[in-house]
Amino acid sequence: MNTRLPLKGVVLKFILLIRAVFLVMLLSTTLISGAPLALADGISNMQMPNEVASLKDLLATVNKTHQGKILEVEMEQDDINGKKIWVYEVKLLTRSGKVYELVYDAITLDLVKTEN
């Protein structure tokens, strides 16, 4: 019985291996940060400012002022006081079981809005 894979089988296995490695790398960077970062739909069509605060700085800011588990972080443009600005939206689960959405200015990391 011939156990050698045809060339197509070898190439397919190689592609699957590369995909698996890429997925592991992607998941590990998400887990290291402590919270997933999601970009809002259509964000690739918009221009982001160069001076946006890092996710690491955002998480440090949130953890200084709020207790709980960060469930999700999104970045999008939002209308704050009649002005469109880039914001981080942070979903936070408190110890009491409530989920809050904290909205931070993506450049200054000022808390601009809180929603339940």
N, C-alpha and C positions, 0 to 999 in steps of 0.2 A: 504494500500500500504506500502510495506517495504522500508524504506529510508536508512537502514543501508548498508554500503558498504561491499562487501565481503572482506576478508583479503587481497586478491591480490590488490584490489582497494586502500586500506589504505596504503599498502606498496608502490604502485606506486605513490600515492600522496606524501608520505614522501620523496621518491627519487626525485621527481620533485621539492619539496620544498628545499631539500638540494642542488640540482643543481642551483636553482635560487639564494640561499644565496651565494653559491660559486661564481657565476657570478657577483653578486653585489659587493662582496669583491674584486674580481679581477679588475672590472671596476673602483671601487673607488680608489684603489691604483694607477692605471694608471692616473686617472684624478688629483689626489693629486699631483703627480710629475710634472704635467704641460705638459707632452708630452709622447706619447707612446714609449716604448722601444721594439724594435723587434730584436730578435736574428736571424742572418743569417741562411739560410738553412744549415743543417748538422753541426751546431755548437756543438751539443751535443756529437759529435764524436771527438771533438778537446779538447785539454787541455788548459784551461785558466789560466793565472798567478794569484796567490793569491792577488797580490798587485794592482789590477785594481782600478782606481779611481771610486768613487761612482757617480751615476747618478745625485745626488743632487749637487756635486761639479762640474760636467760637466756643468749642467744648469747654475750655478752661473758664471762659466768661460765664457760661451757663452754670457750671458746677460751683462757681464761687457764690452765686446768688440764689440758686434753686437746688432743692434736694429732690431726688427721684431718679428714674431711669429714662434716659433719652431713647425714644422709640424710633425716631426718624428725623432727618434733616433734609430740607429742600431749599433750593435757591431759585428765586424767581423775581421778576419785577412786580412791584406792588404800588398802589396809589396810597401814599401816606400824606395826609394834610394837603391834598390837591397836587402833589408832586410825585411823579413816577421815579422810584428808586429801587436799587437792587437790595433784596432782603434775604436773610436766612429765616426759614420757618422751622421751628424746633417743636416736635411733639414730645411732651414730657409726661410720664406717668408718675404721679406722686405716691407717697407711701400710703395715703388714704384711698388710693384707687382711682382718683380723678385724673383725667387726661387734659392737659392744657396745651394750647399752641402759643408759643412765644415767638414774636416776630422781632428780629434784630436787623438794624441797618448793616448791610454787608461790608461797608467800608469802615464805619466807626465802631461797630458792635454795640451801639446804643440800643436798648430795648425800646421799640417804638409802639408795640401793641401786644396785648395779651387777650386770648380768647379761650372760653371753656368749651 
